[in-house]
C-alpha cells in the first residue's frame, strides 16, 4: 500500500512456486485476488496464493472479479473475460469435491459476500487492511497535503468491513494488534497471518562496499521521506560516500512530489527511481547497505507488519525503523535492525551507528535473513493457513 512493487506477472516467478509440490493436502480453494497486472499495492495476495499451491493446496485464482448483481439481460454487457470468471465460480460451486473454501483477499461488497455465503462453502477472509484506519492515519496525516474523504465513502467502507467480517468463517489478520481492535466474536474466528517474504526471490548477498540507503515506499508525507533525507544530510558530513535511492511511484497527493524534488534538488547523491518492480526488487536491495521504515506512530501503522520489513530481512539487509508496535516486536525478536524515535536527530544517530559499524550491520542483516528462512516466509504462512482450514 505505502510502497510499490509492480511489474507484469512473470511466468518464471510463478513456476518457481509450483515446482516440487508434495501430495495434495485435500484442500480445494477458490481465491479472489485484486487485479494484479502490475502487482500494484503490495504483493501479499499473489504470494499467499502461490505459497498455498506450493504447500499442496489445490488453488484456483480469479483476478479482478466484478461482483455486480446480475439482472436479466445484464450478461450481454459483461466482457467475455468477466463471463468466463462467473463460469469459473459456478463450476467451483458445482464440483463434487470436499474441503472447499473461498479465499477472499481484502474486504468485499456486502452483496458479493452474501452471494458466496448462500452457496454453503466456507469463506476465509484475508483482512489485510482496514481502509477506515488507513484513511484516518495516512491520507490526512499532513494538513498541507490532506485528501478529503467523503462521508459516503466512509459509510460504504464501514458496511463492507462489518459484513465481510460477519459473513466469513475464518479471518486472517496481518497482526495481533489489528485483530484485537474488533469485537470478541470477530476475534474468535480470527488468526494472525503476518506478512512475510520469499527467500527464493530475495537472494541473500553480502553488504556492498558502498554506503547506499535504499528504500521502497510511497510518495506521501507519512512515508517519512523528509525524516530520511534530513537525517542523511546530517550524517553525510561524517560519511561523504553516503548515497540514497528511493524507489517510489507517482504521488497520489497533488503537489507533494514536486515539493520533495524541489527541497532536495541540490543534493546530487539523492536518487528517485520509478523503475523498481517486485521482479527486480532483489537487485535494488543488493545495492543497498541498509533500508529504513520511518513512518510516524498512528493506530493504523502500529498494527502493520510491513512487507518492506520482511523483504529487507530476506535480502540480508539491516533496517532502521520507527517505534511502531508490530514493527518493534519483529525487529526485537529477530535482532535484525535498530529502532529510532520519529525525529531526524534520533534517526541520524542510529544511521551513524550502522554506517560506522559494518560488523554490526552484517550481523543484523544475517539475523533477518535467518528469520525469514526459519519462520517468516510465505510458505510458513501458507502452512498455518492450511492447518486452520483443515481443522
HURAFEN-V833995 format. One record per backbone hydrogen bond with DSSP energy under -1.0 kcal/mol. NH is the residue of the N-H (numbers start at 1). CO is the residue of the C=O. E is the energy in kcal/mol with one decimal. If there is no record, write none. Layout:
nh: [NH & NH]
co: [CO & CO]
e: [E & E]
//
This chain:
nh: [14 & 15 & 16 & 17 & 18 & 19 & 25 & 28 & 29 & 30 & 31 & 32 & 33 & 47 & 48 & 49 & 50 & 51 & 52 & 53 & 54 & 55 & 56 & 57 & 58 & 60 & 62 & 64 & 68 & 74 & 76 & 77 & 83 & 84 & 85 & 86 & 87 & 88 & 89 & 90 & 91 & 92 & 93 & 94 & 95 & 97 & 101 & 102 & 103 & 104 & 105 & 106 & 113 & 114 & 115 & 116 & 117 & 118 & 119 & 120 & 124 & 125 & 126 & 127 & 127 & 128 & 134 & 135 & 136 & 137 & 138 & 139 & 141 & 145 & 147 & 154 & 155 & 156 & 157 & 158 & 159 & 160 & 161 & 162 & 163 & 164 & 165 & 166 & 167 & 169 & 170 & 171 & 172 & 173 & 179 & 180 & 181 & 182 & 186 & 187 & 188 & 190 & 191 & 193 & 197 & 201 & 202 & 203 & 213 & 214 & 215 & 217 & 218 & 220 & 223 & 224 & 228 & 229 & 230 & 231 & 232 & 233 & 234 & 235 & 236 & 238 & 239 & 242 & 243 & 244 & 245 & 246 & 247 & 248 & 256 & 259 & 260 & 261 & 262 & 263 & 264 & 267 & 270 & 271 & 273 & 281 & 284 & 285 & 286 & 287 & 288 & 289 & 290 & 291 & 293 & 302 & 310 & 311 & 312 & 313 & 314 & 315 & 316 & 317 & 319 & 320 & 321 & 322 & 324 & 326 & 328 & 329 & 330 & 331 & 332 & 333 & 334 & 335 & 338 & 340 & 343 & 347 & 348 & 349 & 350 & 351 & 352 & 353 & 354 & 355 & 356 & 357 & 361 & 362 & 363 & 364 & 365 & 366 & 367 & 368 & 369 & 370 & 371 & 372 & 373 & 374 & 375 & 376 & 378 & 381 & 382 & 383 & 384 & 385 & 386 & 387 & 388 & 389 & 390 & 391]
co: [10 & 11 & 12 & 14 & 14 & 15 & 56 & 99 & 58 & 101 & 60 & 103 & 62 & 43 & 44 & 45 & 46 & 47 & 48 & 49 & 50 & 51 & 53 & 52 & 27 & 29 & 31 & 33 & 66 & 71 & 73 & 74 & 79 & 80 & 81 & 82 & 83 & 84 & 85 & 86 & 87 & 88 & 89 & 90 & 91 & 95 & 28 & 122 & 30 & 124 & 32 & 126 & 109 & 110 & 111 & 112 & 113 & 114 & 116 & 117 & 102 & 170 & 104 & 125 & 172 & 126 & 130 & 131 & 132 & 133 & 134 & 134 & 138 & 142 & 139 & 150 & 151 & 152 & 153 & 154 & 155 & 156 & 157 & 158 & 159 & 160 & 161 & 162 & 163 & 123 & 123 & 189 & 125 & 191 & 175 & 176 & 178 & 179 & 183 & 183 & 184 & 187 & 171 & 173 & 376 & 198 & 198 & 201 & 243 & 290 & 245 & 247 & 2 & 218 & 220 & 221 & 224 & 225 & 226 & 227 & 228 & 229 & 230 & 231 & 232 & 235 & 235 & 239 & 211 & 269 & 213 & 271 & 215 & 273 & 253 & 255 & 256 & 257 & 258 & 259 & 260 & 264 & 267 & 244 & 246 & 277 & 280 & 281 & 282 & 283 & 285 & 212 & 212 & 318 & 320 & 298 & 306 & 307 & 308 & 309 & 310 & 311 & 313 & 312 & 336 & 291 & 338 & 293 & 322 & 302 & 324 & 325 & 326 & 327 & 328 & 329 & 330 & 331 & 319 & 321 & 341 & 343 & 344 & 345 & 346 & 347 & 348 & 349 & 350 & 351 & 352 & 353 & 357 & 358 & 359 & 360 & 361 & 362 & 363 & 364 & 365 & 366 & 367 & 368 & 369 & 370 & 371 & 371 & 197 & 377 & 378 & 379 & 380 & 381 & 382 & 383 & 384 & 385 & 386 & 387]
e: [-2.1 & -2.6 & -1.5 & -1.5 & -1.2 & -1.6 & -3.6 & -2.7 & -3.1 & -2.4 & -3.3 & -2.9 & -2.2 & -2.3 & -2.8 & -2.3 & -2.1 & -2.3 & -2.4 & -1.9 & -2.1 & -2.3 & -1.7 & -2.6 & -2.6 & -3.0 & -3.1 & -1.9 & -1.9 & -2.8 & -1.5 & -1.8 & -2.2 & -2.1 & -1.8 & -1.8 & -1.9 & -2.3 & -2.1 & -2.4 & -2.7 & -1.9 & -2.1 & -2.3 & -1.7 & -1.8 & -2.4 & -2.5 & -2.5 & -2.9 & -2.1 & -2.5 & -2.2 & -2.3 & -1.8 & -2.3 & -2.5 & -1.9 & -1.1 & -1.6 & -3.0 & -3.1 & -3.3 & -1.4 & -1.5 & -2.1 & -2.4 & -2.9 & -2.4 & -2.6 & -2.7 & -1.0 & -1.3 & -1.7 & -1.2 & -1.9 & -2.6 & -2.2 & -2.2 & -2.5 & -2.2 & -2.3 & -2.6 & -2.3 & -2.8 & -2.3 & -2.1 & -2.7 & -2.4 & -2.7 & -1.7 & -2.4 & -3.3 & -2.9 & -2.0 & -2.1 & -1.8 & -1.6 & -1.1 & -2.2 & -2.3 & -1.9 & -2.3 & -4.0 & -1.4 & -1.1 & -2.4 & -1.1 & -2.8 & -2.2 & -2.0 & -2.3 & -4.3 & -1.9 & -1.7 & -1.4 & -2.3 & -2.7 & -2.8 & -2.1 & -2.2 & -2.2 & -1.5 & -2.2 & -2.3 & -1.7 & -1.3 & -2.2 & -2.0 & -2.3 & -2.9 & -2.9 & -2.9 & -2.8 & -1.8 & -1.8 & -2.4 & -2.5 & -2.2 & -2.5 & -1.8 & -1.6 & -1.4 & -2.6 & -2.9 & -1.0 & -1.3 & -2.3 & -2.0 & -1.2 & -1.6 & -3.2 & -1.1 & -2.1 & -2.3 & -2.6 & -1.5 & -2.5 & -1.9 & -2.1 & -2.5 & -1.6 & -1.7 & -2.3 & -1.1 & -1.8 & -2.4 & -2.0 & -2.4 & -2.0 & -3.3 & -1.9 & -2.1 & -2.5 & -2.8 & -2.5 & -2.3 & -1.3 & -2.1 & -2.5 & -2.2 & -2.0 & -2.7 & -2.0 & -2.3 & -2.7 & -2.3 & -1.7 & -1.8 & -2.4 & -1.9 & -1.2 & -2.2 & -3.0 & -2.2 & -2.6 & -2.2 & -2.6 & -2.4 & -2.0 & -2.2 & -2.5 & -2.0 & -1.9 & -2.2 & -2.0 & -2.4 & -1.4 & -1.5 & -1.6 & -2.6 & -2.2 & -1.7 & -2.2 & -2.7 & -2.2 & -2.0 & -2.7 & -2.3 & -1.2]
//
